Amino acid sequence: MAVRKHKPTTPGRRKSSVQDFSDITKVKPEKTLVEALKSKAGRNNTGKITVRHRGGGVKRMYRRIDFLRNKFEQVATVTAIEYDPNRGARIALVQYEDGTKTYVLAAAGMKVDDKIMSSQKRIEAIHGNRMPLSEVPASMFVYNVELEPGKGGQIVRGAGNAAQLMVVEGKYAQLKLPSSEMRLVKKECMATVGQVSNPDYKLVRWGKAGRMRYKGIRPTVKGKNMNPVDHPHGGGEGHSPIGMRKGPKTKWGKPARGVKTRKQKQSDKFILSRRKSKKKK
């Protein structure tokens, strides 16, 4: 996929770009594989807002993606490459030998009529094939990786992402994630060979606030622009600094901006090295 620019006929179009969509082969989704998707607007099951700045957005149907891919030793044929409004990556409609149709995350370079397979044994390491990490050749790139065997892919699912398999030692495989984090994953976990489709998605410039509203993202206001009653950074004359001697705070008074928020978890022991933080210029 490429990124396409419009003529700068308006201020919004001058700074924006759109996806090319030239790789899409089918417009309407498979009716048996879609379901209604209710807008949550950032609220939990009790109606409380747990994620701010969410709401509105264009109505869309949810495509049921097969992240597990447990039809082993059956060849699946790619019948279409489709757009998914719920993710940046493309999805592929595949049909198995027994006639079953399902959606899977498309790999970069995947085309119609390609043959893919999922197996618990070593098979050919071509994009789209799925097998345990212990059977993937070293230094290969994989995506849609399981964290627990049989649970389905949970990590490395975003558009253009890929994790590199460094080595398999003992019970674990060592992966270098897209964030540069080095992590141990059980070697029985399944992974798909290749890279997630649509790697140019990150190059899209949204250009104006209205396009973010289509995605269901509402405006975000800085704390320093609020009143003191609404935020610890609020108040002052004009565009004042935050004025915090003990460091920046969140809306609720907790430390923010650069403070580690990850609590002690059981999975910490599987992280060999943390991701490298980007230095501010």
N, C-alpha and C positions, 0 to 999 in steps of 0.2 A: 504494500500500500504506500501511496505517496500523499503528501500534504499539498492541497491546492489553495491558491490565493485568489480572491476576487479583485476586480478592479476597485480602487478606493473611491467609490461613488458616495459613501457616507462616512462620517467619523468612526462609526462602529466597524465598518468593513475595512477601513484603512489599516487597522492594527490586527485584524483577525485572519484566521485561516481555517480550513475545513478538511475533513478526511476525503480522500479521493473516491473510495467505495468501488474502485474498479475490480477488486477481487471478489465482490459479492456476486453469487450466481443465482440466488433465489431470494425473492423479496418477502413473500408471505411465509410465516412460520408453519411448522407442522402442527395441525390442530390437536392431535393427540398428545403433544408434548408441551403444551402451554397451559398455564393456569392464571387466575386473577391474582394481581399483586396489589394489596391495599397499602396506601401511603400511611406510614407510621408518624411522619412529621417529627421524628426524634423523641417520641414518647414510648414509655414502657407499657406493660400490661395494666398498670394502674392509672395511666393517663398522665404520669409525671414526666416532664421533659428531662431526659438523661443525656441527650446530645443537642446542644444549642445550634441555632442557625440552620435548621432543617424545616422544610415545608413547601407545599406547592409542587411544582414540577409537572412535566407532561405525563399523562396516564400511559402505562405500559403493561404488557403481559410478561409473566415470568416464564422463561424457558427452562425446563427441567434438564439440568446437565448431569451426565453420568460421570461423576468424579471417581467412582469405584472401579468401573470397567472390569467386572469379574466374570465375563463370558470368555473363559480361557480356551485357547486352541481353536477359536473360531475366527475365520477371516472376515473382516468388516470392510465394506466398500464405501468410500466417500461419495455420496450422491449430491451434496450441495455444500457450499460455503455461505453462511448467513451472518447477518448483522445481529448483534445482541444489544439492546438498549440498556441492559443492566450491568455491562462490563465493557472494558476497552478492547478486549481480545475478540477475535472472530470465533464463531462456533461452527462445527462441522456436523452435518446430518449424515449419519452412517447407517448402513443396513447390513445386518449379520446374515450368515448363511441360512439361518432358520427363519428369516424374514423379519426379525425384530428390528425396529428403528429406534435410534436414540441420538441424543446430542452429546458431543464431546468437545473439549477445548481443542481448537484447531492449532496445529503446529505451524510455525513459519515455513512457507514454501509448500504447504499442503494444497493439493489440487483435486478436482473432481476425478473420480475413477481410481484414485490411489487406494492401495490395499494396506490395511493396518491390522495389527493383532495384539492381543494381550495374553501373556503366558507366564507361568510360574517357573519356566525353564529358560535357558539362554536362547534367544532368537536373534535374528539379524537386527543390528543396532541402527535402524533407519528412523527418520522422524515420524512420530506417531505411534511407534511400537512401545508397548508397556511391559515391564518385567521387574523383578526384585532388584534392589540396588546391588546385591551380591553378584548378579549376573550381567550388570552393565559394565562395559570396558572402562578402565580408569581414564580420567581426564575428559570423559564425555560430558556434554551438557544435558541436563534433565529438567523437567518441570512437572507440576501437579504431583508433588511428592507427599506421601503419607507420613504422619508422625507416629501412628500406631498401626500395625498390620491389620488389614481388613476394614479400616475406618474410612478409606477414601482419601483422595488428595486434599491437603489442607494448606500447604504452603507453595510458593512459586507458581501463582496462578494469574498474575497480572500481565497485561499486554507487554510483550517484548521481554519478559523476564526469563531467566534460565539460571540454574544452579550447577556448579561444576563438581563432579565427583572426583575427589582427590585420591582417596585410597580406601580400601576395605581391610580392616584389621580386627580380628576377634569377632565379637558380636555386633560391631557397629561399622557403619560407613561414615566417612568424613566428607562433609559437603561445604563448599564455599557458596554462601547465599548471595543473591544480588546486592544485598546491603553491605557486603564484604565480611559479614559475620561467619565464623567457622563453627560448625555445629556437627554433633554426632547424632546419627539417626540409625535405628535398628536396620540391619542389613536385609531383613525380611520385608521391609516396607517397599511398596511398589512405587515406581516412578516412570514417567513417559519420556522417551528419548527425544531431544530436540529443544527448541525454544518456542515460547508462546507466540502466537501470531500477532500481527499488527504492531511491530516494534516502533513505527513512526507515530504512534498515538501520543507519545509524550511531547511531540513537536507541535501539536495543535495549539494555536493561540486563540483563546476564547474571545478576546477582543472587547466585550462589553458585558455589563452586569446582567443584561437580559438573558444571555445564553446560559449563565450560571443558574438563573431562576428556572430555566427549562429543566435543568438537572436536579432541581429540588434543593438548591443551596441558597439560603437567604443572606442578607447583608450582615457583615461583622463590623462592629464599632469598637474602636480602641478604648481601653479603660481611661486613658488620660483625657479623652473627649467627653467623659461622663461627669456627672455631679458627684460630690463626695459621698452622698447617701447611696449611690449606685455602685461605686467601685473604689477600692483603696487608692487607685491612681487618680481619682477624679478631683476636680476643683482647680483653683489657680486662675490667673489672668492670662487670657490668650492661649497659645499652644504651649503650655508649661510642661517641663519635664515631670517624670512620675514622682520625684521627691521622696524616694524610699531609702532610708539609711541602711536598712537590713536586707535590701534586695527587692526585686519585683515581686508582686503578689498576684494571685488569681482573684477573680471576682469574690471569692469566699475567704480570702485572706491567707491562702496557703502559698508557699514558695513556688515561683514559676520561672520560666526562661532558663533552660539549661540544667534544672534540677532533675535528677534521676527519679522517676516515678514508679519504676518496676519494683514490685515487692518480691520478697524471697519466695521462689517457687521451686517445686521439685525438679523442674526441667533445667534449672540453672546449671546442674552438673553436666549437662550435655553441651553447653556452650564453651568451646575452647578459647575463642577470642571474640570480643565484642566488635561491633561494626565501628569503622573509623568515622569520627565526626568530621564534618566539613568545617574548615577554618574560615572564619569571617575575614574578608579583605578590609 
